[in-house]
């Protein structure tokens, strides 16, 4: 078993949460999301991001508007809906619980080894 496979699965598991967090700050363009995710070492490609954005839009968690661009075609900027904000808050709570649970398990393991 390769550790890289597990790492990829872990990243995929929190990708939706990270995308919603980025969008929660205000209108954001998809390439800016990709840039931030890449900088955070959340390895993502356009072929992963765009279908996920479509799924989140279809679930009424986000919306978008088209904004004219001086350097090319109009750009689609994403924002969270009220439903998306409530959903994100639930994910934040789940994240806090997962971190606490994981820390508890790690701490327990280290205590028993000592």
Beta strands, then each sheet from edge to edge (+ up, - down):
strand 1: 28-29
strand 2: 62-69
strand 3: 72-80
sheet 1: 1+ 3- 2+
end
